[in-house]
Amino acid sequence: MARIDVVDGEGLERERLLMMQPDVAKGMWVFANAVYEKTSLPARLREIARLRVAVANGCGVCLNTRSPKAAEQGLDEHAVQEVMTCTIGTPPAIEGLTERERLAGEFADRFARNHHSIDDEFMAEVRTHFSDVEVIELTALYAMTVGNGRFLAVLDIAVDDDGFYLLPEGAD
């Protein structure tokens, strides 16, 4: 049960909560849409990073959410469970992850758990695998998912959904 009084009615608790302040909801949607739909990063890589942030945040809604696009790119439920339970920044890496995916997961862990550990040496390694634009996209993804996930976790929003994003991927 949420830690604030969410209006009664139809729909998921998170939807009803957000509709209590439509301008905030719109801002969150615009940011999320840019991060998920307007970037050059593959859905599978974004989903690996998003899941690592979800673990750090302890957000039930985020942990329950799955990306159909990432599943189409080979991130099945077994791989999702491995990503959520591994220590992604340390060897051995999950079988089947590319170096970019492993590094995106480590970047997510560092951003969500101890952003001060993102030093020049680590960023130099990131920049050997990602363009500057991709670094911007990754960092925006982490900022959005840390913020939104903690928003949901702090307010103790119910995991009463179907496990998919609030809006279908590809919806503008």
Secondary structure, DSSP 4 states (H G I P E B T S, - for coil): --SS-PPPSSS-HHHHHHTTSHHHHHHHHHHHHHHHHSSSS-HHHHHHHHHHHHHHHT-HHHHH-B-HHHHHTT--HHHHHHHHHS-TTSSSPPTT--HHHHHHHHHHHHHHH-GGG--HHHHHHHHHHS-HHHHHHHHHHHHHHHHHHHHHHHTT----S-SB-SS-TT--
